[in-house]
């Protein structure tokens, strides 16, 4: 059974940092793009960052570029999102997702992903 499990969320003060993890199991993801999405209460789901598993090519939304870093560990089959300089607008449930046949800007479209995790809450507040 293919599964994605997120962890690492929590409460952090503005300006702080968190690292999210997405542990993948059930298959190899060498042909996949793996992506972090987020959804805040009352808002639409938003793409955050993606990584092409085979080449480690990365993609970022403008709202997190320069603050967040996506990476992956092949040996652990795990993807990470290092989040620095957090602001209240980063508060959301963060989901990881995996999909194939994703190229260029299509990484940001959630409809292109068929495997999703359950989400982890990130709250940025003083």
C-alpha positions as CSV (number, residue, x, y, z in Angstrom):
1,X,0.0,0.0,0.0
2,X,1.4,3.3,-1.1
3,X,1.4,5.8,1.8
4,X,2.7,9.3,2.6
5,X,2.9,10.3,6.3
6,X,3.7,13.9,7.3
7,X,5.2,15.0,10.6
8,X,7.0,17.9,12.2
9,X,4.2,20.5,12.4
10,X,3.5,22.5,15.5
11,X,3.3,26.0,17.0
12,X,6.1,28.4,16.3
13,X,6.6,32.1,16.9
14,X,6.9,34.5,14.0
15,X,10.4,34.5,12.7
16,X,11.0,30.9,13.8
17,X,11.7,27.7,11.9
18,X,10.2,24.3,11.5
19,X,11.1,21.2,9.4
20,X,8.4,19.1,8.0
21,X,8.9,15.5,6.9
22,X,7.0,13.3,4.5
23,X,7.8,9.6,4.8
24,X,6.9,7.6,1.8
25,X,6.3,3.9,1.7
26,X,4.9,1.2,-0.5
27,X,6.9,1.9,-3.6
28,X,9.9,3.7,-5.0
29,X,9.3,7.2,-6.1
30,X,12.1,7.7,-8.7
31,X,9.6,8.7,-11.4
32,X,7.6,11.0,-9.3
33,X,7.3,14.6,-8.4
34,X,6.7,15.1,-4.8
35,X,5.1,18.3,-3.6
36,X,4.1,20.2,-0.5
37,X,0.7,21.9,-0.5
38,X,-1.0,23.9,2.2
39,X,-4.5,25.0,3.1
40,X,-5.4,27.7,5.5
41,X,-8.9,27.9,7.0
42,X,-11.3,29.4,4.5
43,X,-8.8,29.5,1.8
44,X,-8.1,27.4,-1.3
45,X,-5.3,24.9,-1.3
46,X,-2.0,26.4,-2.3
47,X,1.1,24.8,-3.8
48,X,4.3,25.5,-1.8
49,X,7.3,23.6,-3.2
50,X,8.1,20.5,-5.2
51,X,11.0,18.2,-6.0
52,X,11.5,15.9,-8.9
53,X,12.7,12.7,-7.1
54,X,15.1,11.5,-9.8
55,X,17.0,14.7,-10.5
56,X,16.3,16.7,-7.3
57,X,15.1,19.6,-9.4
58,X,13.1,22.0,-7.2
59,X,10.2,24.3,-7.7
60,X,8.9,27.0,-5.3
61,X,5.9,29.3,-5.1
62,X,6.8,33.0,-4.9
63,X,5.3,33.3,-1.4
64,X,8.0,31.0,0.1
65,X,11.0,31.4,-2.3
66,X,14.0,32.3,-0.2
67,X,12.5,31.2,3.0
68,X,11.6,27.5,2.5
69,X,13.9,24.7,1.2
70,X,12.6,21.4,-0.1
71,X,14.9,18.3,-0.1
72,X,14.7,14.5,-0.1
73,X,16.7,11.6,1.3
74,X,16.7,8.7,-1.1
75,X,17.9,6.2,1.5
76,X,15.1,7.1,3.9
77,X,12.5,7.6,1.1
78,X,11.6,10.9,2.9
79,X,11.0,14.4,1.7
80,X,11.6,17.5,3.8
81,X,10.5,21.1,4.0
82,X,12.7,23.4,5.9
83,X,10.7,26.5,6.8
84,X,12.5,29.6,8.0
85,X,11.5,33.2,8.8
86,X,7.9,32.0,9.3
87,X,5.1,34.5,9.3
88,X,1.4,34.2,10.4
89,X,0.4,33.8,6.7
90,X,2.2,30.5,6.7
91,X,-0.3,29.1,9.2
92,X,-2.1,26.1,7.5
93,X,-2.4,22.4,7.2
94,X,0.5,21.2,5.2
95,X,0.1,18.1,2.9
96,X,2.6,16.2,0.9
97,X,1.6,14.7,-2.4
98,X,3.1,12.5,-5.1
99,X,2.4,12.3,-8.8
100,X,3.8,11.3,-12.2
101,X,3.8,12.9,-15.7
102,X,4.3,16.3,-14.2
103,X,6.3,18.9,-16.1
104,X,7.1,22.5,-15.8
105,X,4.5,24.7,-14.1
106,X,2.0,21.9,-13.8
107,X,3.7,21.0,-10.5
108,X,1.5,23.5,-8.8
109,X,-1.8,21.9,-9.8
110,X,-3.1,19.6,-7.1
111,X,-5.2,17.7,-9.7
112,X,-2.0,16.2,-11.1
113,X,-1.3,14.2,-7.9
114,X,-2.9,10.9,-7.0
115,X,-1.2,10.1,-3.7
116,X,-1.7,12.4,-0.6
117,X,-0.8,12.4,3.0
118,X,-3.1,13.2,5.9
119,X,-1.6,16.6,6.6
120,X,0.2,18.3,9.5
121,X,-0.8,21.5,11.2
122,X,1.6,24.5,11.2
123,X,0.6,27.5,13.4
124,X,2.7,30.6,13.4
125,X,1.7,32.8,16.3
126,X,3.1,34.8,19.2
